[in-house]
Amino acid sequence: MRNPRPLALRATAGLIALATAATLAGCSTEAEAGSTASAGDPFKALVITNGPENDKSWSNSVYDGVMGIDDPDIEVSFIGSLTETADIVQQASAYAGEGYDMIVISNGAQAAAATQLAEQFPDTTVCQGPWSPTDEELAAMPDNQCVWNIKQQDGTFLAGVVAGLVTKTNKLASVAGGEFPAVIRQPEGFVLGARCVNPEATIDIQYTGSFDDVAAAQSAATTQVADGADVILSAVDGAVSGLYGAARDAASPTYVIPSYYDSYDSASDVVLTSVLYNLGGVTADMIEKGAAGEIGAHAYLPYNYANLEVGELADFHGNPAITPEIQATLEDVQAKLRDGSIVVPDEVGADAPLSVDGAGSTIDPASIGC
């Protein structure tokens, strides 16, 4: 078990300090969802992720958002590297028991932890994501629980367009962590984007069960490269370095497209681009909405390119693989995606949802506007 209260990086008015307060046993009384801190007190929020703040991936991007909050009336603490439900509940309970106003869980597989915390601490707003709840699931949640989501498949779709145009073998790959909807939609959107511009493109997707196991990621990617894959989408966190190793060991030029953080400086020799979701902006927006009392009962907060620039591609840094023709095709597809001429399906609720294994390989690209 982890200590009840680890060192937490705290941002107040954009500055970093250490929060080392001991765990307090707390109880809470009923309060209206969306309530804010008492007058004169700072609004206190805790952000929890499944990786460290310097992983050059998901958690790093979230952490940057926390550090970017520059409001003396908002105080934010950050805890990374929590992957187990019991640990998340234990750590978050310590903060909620001290009177924290908001808990943000940045992990799409931890809905159960969020519900447990919301039920235990009705004075604390608990927002967890990314995932897409049904109306029934939202209605069944405690009043103070909210869900947030990002349309990741739009970003991986654009990455797939690039991969479908760059590939020499028509064989793409993706190495992903947990096999749940918010992850599945990423590689499925990737191959759908590739097929939008290259009907011969195929994909091999490997789920390692870990976002941080470098050896497992490298082993999976090495097998994919041996089978001919020459562009690999990462849907892992710190384990992405294993994909860099596999790409560097390839006999012919092989590229990696990391996700969540602009990773060019980490592996400029093999990184083609990165898929970015503005996770820092999303995290900051949720906290600021909470502080302003703008998160009501059973709230659902969806983020996309239109409202917060979710799903961009990082700079190509002059990579010669990106020819003027490829750039022009990408810009054309991107324009159609942004104006609604192309609509990438959601992972749930659609006629052909992207949370189904193989969906990206079977959906007719013409049916979505390609």
C-alpha positions as CSV (number, residue, x, y, z in Angstrom):
1,M,0.0,0.0,0.0
2,R,1.1,3.6,-0.6
3,N,1.6,6.0,2.2
4,P,-1.7,7.8,3.1
5,R,-0.2,11.1,2.0
6,P,2.7,11.3,-0.4
7,L,4.5,14.5,-1.4
8,A,2.1,16.3,-3.7
9,L,3.1,19.1,-6.1
10,R,0.9,22.1,-5.4
11,A,0.3,25.0,-7.7
12,T,-0.9,28.3,-6.2
13,A,-0.9,31.3,-8.4
14,G,1.3,29.3,-10.9
15,L,4.0,28.5,-8.4
16,I,5.1,25.1,-7.2
17,A,5.2,24.2,-3.5
18,L,5.3,21.0,-1.5
19,A,2.1,19.8,0.2
20,T,3.0,17.4,3.0
21,A,0.0,17.6,5.4
22,A,-0.8,14.5,7.3
23,T,-4.0,12.5,6.5
24,L,-7.0,13.6,8.4
25,A,-10.1,11.5,9.0
26,G,-12.9,13.7,7.7
27,C,-16.6,13.5,7.3
28,S,-18.7,15.7,5.1
29,T,-22.2,17.0,5.1
30,E,-24.7,17.3,2.3
31,A,-24.1,20.2,-0.1
32,E,-25.5,21.2,-3.5
33,A,-23.5,20.0,-6.5
34,G,-21.4,22.8,-8.0
35,S,-20.8,24.6,-4.7
36,T,-17.6,26.5,-4.3
37,A,-15.2,27.2,-1.4
38,S,-16.3,29.4,1.5
39,A,-15.8,33.1,0.9
40,G,-12.2,34.1,1.6
41,D,-10.9,30.5,1.3
42,P,-9.1,29.3,-1.9
43,F,-10.8,26.7,-4.1
44,K,-8.8,23.5,-3.5
45,A,-8.6,20.9,-6.2
46,L,-6.6,17.6,-6.4
47,V,-5.6,16.1,-9.7
48,I,-4.8,12.4,-9.9
49,T,-3.1,10.7,-12.9
50,N,-1.7,7.2,-13.6
51,G,1.8,8.4,-14.4
52,P,4.5,10.7,-13.1
53,E,4.5,14.4,-13.9
54,N,7.6,14.1,-16.1
55,D,6.6,11.1,-18.2
56,K,6.6,13.1,-21.5
57,S,3.2,11.8,-22.1
58,W,-0.4,11.9,-20.6
59,S,0.5,12.9,-17.1
60,N,3.1,15.4,-18.1
61,S,0.5,17.2,-20.2
62,V,-2.0,17.2,-17.4
63,Y,0.6,18.5,-15.0
64,D,1.5,21.3,-17.3
65,G,-2.1,22.4,-17.2
66,V,-2.1,22.4,-13.4
67,M,1.1,24.5,-13.3
68,G,-0.5,26.9,-15.8
69,I,-3.3,27.9,-13.5
70,D,-2.5,31.4,-12.4
71,D,-5.2,32.4,-10.0
72,P,-4.5,33.2,-6.3
73,D,-8.0,31.9,-5.4
74,I,-7.3,28.4,-6.8
75,E,-5.0,26.0,-5.1
76,V,-4.2,22.7,-6.9
77,S,-2.4,19.6,-5.7
78,F,-1.1,16.9,-8.1
79,I,-0.5,13.2,-7.4
80,G,0.8,11.0,-10.2
81,S,1.5,7.3,-10.6
82,L,-1.7,6.0,-9.1
83,T,-3.1,3.1,-11.1
84,E,-5.2,1.0,-8.6
85,T,-8.7,1.9,-7.6
86,A,-8.0,1.3,-3.9
87,D,-4.9,3.6,-4.0
88,I,-6.9,6.4,-5.8
89,V,-9.7,6.2,-3.3
90,Q,-7.3,6.2,-0.3
91,Q,-5.3,9.2,-1.5
92,A,-8.3,11.2,-2.7
93,S,-10.1,10.5,0.5
94,A,-7.3,12.1,2.5
95,Y,-7.6,15.3,0.6
96,A,-11.4,15.3,0.5
97,G,-11.4,14.7,4.2
98,E,-9.3,17.9,4.6
99,G,-12.0,19.9,2.8
100,Y,-10.8,19.8,-0.8
101,D,-13.5,21.2,-3.1
102,M,-12.7,19.1,-6.2
103,I,-11.1,15.8,-7.2
104,V,-10.1,15.4,-10.9
105,I,-9.3,11.8,-11.9
106,S,-7.5,11.7,-15.2
107,N,-8.0,8.0,-16.0
108,G,-10.8,6.7,-18.2
109,A,-10.9,3.3,-16.4
110,Q,-11.6,4.7,-12.9
111,A,-15.4,5.4,-12.9
112,A,-15.9,3.1,-9.9
113,A,-13.3,5.1,-7.9
114,A,-15.0,8.4,-8.8
115,T,-18.5,7.1,-7.7
116,Q,-17.1,5.7,-4.5
117,L,-15.5,9.1,-3.6
118,A,-18.5,11.1,-4.7
119,E,-20.8,9.0,-2.4
120,Q,-18.4,9.3,0.5
121,F,-17.8,13.0,0.2
122,P,-20.9,14.8,-1.1
123,D,-19.3,18.2,-0.5
124,T,-16.6,17.5,-3.0
125,T,-17.1,17.6,-6.8
126,V,-15.5,14.5,-8.3
127,C,-14.8,14.6,-12.1
128,Q,-13.4,11.6,-13.8
129,G,-12.6,10.7,-17.4
130,P,-12.2,10.4,-20.3
131,W,-15.1,8.3,-21.3
132,S,-18.6,8.7,-22.8
133,P,-21.4,7.8,-20.3
134,T,-24.9,7.1,-21.4
135,D,-27.8,9.3,-20.2
136,E,-28.8,6.5,-17.9
137,E,-25.2,6.2,-16.4
138,L,-25.1,9.9,-15.8
139,A,-28.5,9.9,-14.1
140,A,-27.5,7.1,-11.8
141,M,-24.4,8.9,-10.5
142,P,-24.3,11.0,-7.3
143,D,-25.2,14.6,-7.8
144,N,-21.6,15.7,-7.2
145,Q,-20.0,13.3,-9.7
146,C,-19.2,14.5,-13.2
147,V,-17.7,13.0,-16.3
148,W,-15.3,14.6,-18.8
149,N,-14.4,13.4,-22.2
150,I,-12.1,14.3,-25.1
151,K,-12.7,13.3,-28.7
152,Q,-9.4,11.5,-29.1
153,Q,-10.4,9.7,-32.3
154,D,-10.4,12.9,-34.3
155,G,-6.7,13.4,-33.5
156,T,-5.7,9.8,-34.2
157,F,-7.8,10.0,-37.4
158,L,-5.6,12.8,-38.6
159,A,-2.5,10.9,-37.5
160,G,-3.8,7.9,-39.6
161,V,-4.2,10.2,-42.6
162,V,-0.5,11.0,-42.3
163,A,0.5,7.4,-41.7
164,G,-1.6,6.2,-44.7
165,L,0.2,8.6,-47.0
166,V,3.7,8.0,-45.5
167,T,3.7,4.2,-45.3
168,K,5.7,2.2,-47.9
169,T,4.3,-1.2,-46.8
170,N,0.7,-0.3,-46.2
171,K,1.1,-2.0,-42.8
172,L,0.5,0.2,-39.8
173,A,0.6,-0.7,-36.1
174,S,-0.4,0.5,-32.7
175,V,0.8,-0.4,-29.2
176,A,-1.8,0.4,-26.5
177,G,-2.2,0.0,-22.8
178,G,-5.5,-1.0,-21.3
179,E,-8.2,-2.4,-23.6
180,F,-11.2,-0.1,-22.7
181,P,-13.3,2.3,-24.9
182,A,-11.2,5.4,-24.3
183,V,-8.1,3.6,-25.5
184,I,-9.7,1.3,-28.2
185,R,-11.0,4.4,-30.0
186,Q,-7.5,5.7,-30.6
187,P,-6.0,3.0,-32.8
188,E,-9.4,2.3,-34.4
189,G,-9.6,6.0,-35.4
190,F,-6.0,5.8,-36.6
191,V,-6.6,3.0,-39.1
192,L,-9.9,4.6,-40.2
193,G,-8.0,7.8,-41.0
194,A,-5.4,5.8,-42.9
195,R,-8.0,4.1,-45.0
196,C,-9.6,7.5,-45.8
197,V,-6.6,8.2,-48.0
198,N,-5.2,4.7,-48.6
199,P,-7.6,1.9,-49.0
200,E,-4.8,-0.7,-48.9
201,A,-3.7,0.3,-45.3
202,T,-4.1,-2.3,-42.6
203,I,-3.2,-2.3,-38.9
204,D,-2.0,-4.6,-36.2
205,I,-3.0,-3.5,-32.7
206,Q,-1.4,-4.9,-29.6
207,Y,-2.7,-4.2,-26.1
208,T,0.0,-4.8,-23.5
209,G,-2.1,-4.2,-20.4
210,S,0.3,-1.5,-19.2
211,F,0.9,2.1,-20.0
212,D,4.4,2.1,-18.5
213,D,6.0,-1.2,-19.2
214,V,8.8,-0.3,-21.7
215,A,9.9,-3.9,-22.3
216,A,6.4,-5.1,-23.1
217,A,5.8,-2.2,-25.5
218,Q,9.2,-2.7,-27.2
219,S,8.5,-6.4,-27.6
220,A,5.1,-5.8,-29.2
221,A,6.4,-3.1,-31.5
222,T,9.4,-5.2,-32.5
223,T,7.1,-8.0,-33.6
224,Q,5.0,-5.6,-35.6
225,V,8.0,-4.1,-37.3
226,A,9.2,-7.6,-38.2
227,D,5.8,-8.1,-39.9
228,G,6.3,-5.0,-42.0
229,A,4.8,-2.2,-40.0
230,D,6.5,1.1,-40.7
231,V,4.4,3.6,-38.8
232,I,3.4,2.9,-35.2
233,L,0.8,4.8,-33.2
234,S,1.5,4.9,-29.4
235,A,-1.5,4.7,-27.1
236,V,0.7,4.2,-24.0
237,D,2.4,6.7,-21.6
238,G,6.0,6.2,-20.4
239,A,6.3,2.9,-22.3
240,V,6.5,4.9,-25.6
241,S,10.3,4.8,-25.3
242,G,10.0,1.1,-26.1
243,L,8.5,2.0,-29.5
244,Y,11.4,4.3,-30.2
245,G,13.8,1.4,-29.6
246,A,11.8,-0.9,-32.0
247,A,11.7,1.8,-34.7
248,R,15.5,2.5,-34.4
249,D,16.2,-1.2,-34.7
250,A,14.1,-1.6,-37.9
251,A,15.9,-2.5,-41.1
252,S,14.1,0.3,-43.1
253,P,12.8,3.7,-42.1
254,T,10.1,3.3,-39.4
255,Y,8.2,6.0,-37.6
256,V,6.4,6.4,-34.3
257,I,3.5,8.7,-33.6
258,P,3.4,9.3,-29.8
259,S,0.2,10.6,-28.2
260,Y,-0.7,13.1,-25.5
261,Y,2.6,15.1,-25.5
262,D,4.8,16.7,-28.1
263,S,7.6,14.1,-28.0
264,Y,9.8,15.3,-30.9
265,D,12.7,16.2,-28.6
266,S,12.6,12.7,-27.0
267,A,13.3,10.9,-30.2
268,S,13.7,13.3,-33.1
269,D,15.1,10.5,-35.3
270,V,11.9,8.4,-35.3
271,V,9.0,10.6,-34.2
272,L,6.9,11.6,-37.2
273,T,4.5,13.8,-35.3
274,S,2.5,13.6,-32.0
275,V,-1.2,13.6,-31.3
276,L,-2.1,16.3,-28.9
277,Y,-5.3,16.7,-26.9
278,N,-4.7,19.8,-24.9
279,L,-4.9,17.8,-21.7
280,G,-3.4,20.7,-19.8
281,G,-6.1,23.1,-21.0
282,V,-8.8,20.5,-20.4
283,T,-7.7,20.0,-16.8
284,A,-7.4,23.7,-16.1
285,D,-10.8,24.4,-17.7
286,M,-12.5,21.8,-15.4
287,I,-10.9,23.3,-12.3
288,E,-11.8,26.8,-13.3
289,K,-15.3,25.8,-14.0
290,G,-15.5,24.1,-10.6
291,A,-14.1,27.2,-8.8
292,A,-16.7,29.3,-10.6
293,G,-19.6,27.0,-9.5
294,E,-20.3,26.1,-13.1
295,I,-20.4,22.3,-12.7
296,G,-23.9,21.2,-11.8
297,A,-25.4,17.9,-10.8
298,H,-24.6,14.9,-13.1
299,A,-22.5,17.1,-15.4
300,Y,-20.9,15.9,-18.6
301,L,-18.0,17.9,-19.9
302,P,-17.1,17.0,-23.5
303,Y,-14.1,18.6,-25.1
304,N,-13.3,18.6,-28.8
305,Y,-11.3,20.7,-31.3
306,A,-14.1,23.3,-31.6
307,N,-14.3,24.1,-27.9
308,L,-10.7,23.5,-26.7
309,E,-8.5,22.5,-29.7
310,V,-8.5,18.8,-28.8
311,G,-7.0,16.5,-31.5
312,E,-4.2,18.5,-33.1
313,L,-1.0,17.1,-34.6
314,A,2.3,18.5,-33.5
315,D,4.8,20.0,-35.9
316,F,6.6,17.8,-38.4
317,H,9.9,19.7,-37.9
318,G,10.8,19.5,-41.6
319,N,10.7,15.7,-41.8
320,P,11.4,14.8,-45.4
321,A,8.8,12.1,-45.3
322,I,6.1,14.8,-45.3
323,T,6.2,15.9,-48.9
324,P,4.2,19.0,-50.1
325,E,1.7,16.6,-51.6
326,I,1.2,14.8,-48.3
327,Q,0.9,18.1,-46.5
328,A,-1.7,19.3,-49.0
329,T,-3.8,16.2,-48.6
330,L,-3.7,16.3,-44.8
331,E,-4.8,19.9,-44.9
332,D,-7.7,19.1,-47.1
333,V,-8.9,16.2,-44.9
334,Q,-8.4,18.3,-41.8
335,A,-10.5,21.1,-43.2
336,K,-13.3,18.6,-43.9
337,L,-13.0,17.2,-40.4
338,R,-13.2,20.6,-38.9
339,D,-16.2,21.8,-40.9
340,G,-18.1,18.6,-40.4
341,S,-17.9,17.2,-43.9
342,I,-16.0,14.2,-42.4
343,V,-17.4,12.9,-39.1
344,V,-15.4,10.4,-37.1
345,P,-17.7,8.1,-35.2
346,D,-17.9,8.2,-31.4
347,E,-16.8,5.2,-29.4
348,V,-20.3,4.6,-28.1
349,G,-23.8,5.3,-29.4
350,A,-22.9,5.4,-33.1
351,D,-24.2,2.9,-35.6
352,A,-20.6,1.6,-35.9
353,P,-18.9,2.7,-32.6
354,L,-15.2,2.9,-32.4
355,S,-15.0,1.1,-29.1
356,V,-15.4,-2.2,-31.0
357,D,-12.2,-4.0,-31.9
358,G,-11.8,-3.9,-35.6
359,A,-14.3,-1.1,-36.2
360,G,-11.7,1.2,-37.9
361,S,-10.8,-1.6,-40.3
362,T,-14.4,-2.3,-41.3
363,I,-16.2,1.0,-41.4
364,D,-16.6,2.3,-45.0
365,P,-14.6,5.5,-45.1
366,A,-17.1,6.9,-47.7
367,S,-19.8,6.6,-45.1
368,I,-18.1,9.2,-42.9
369,G,-17.4,11.6,-45.7
370,C,-14.0,10.5,-47.0
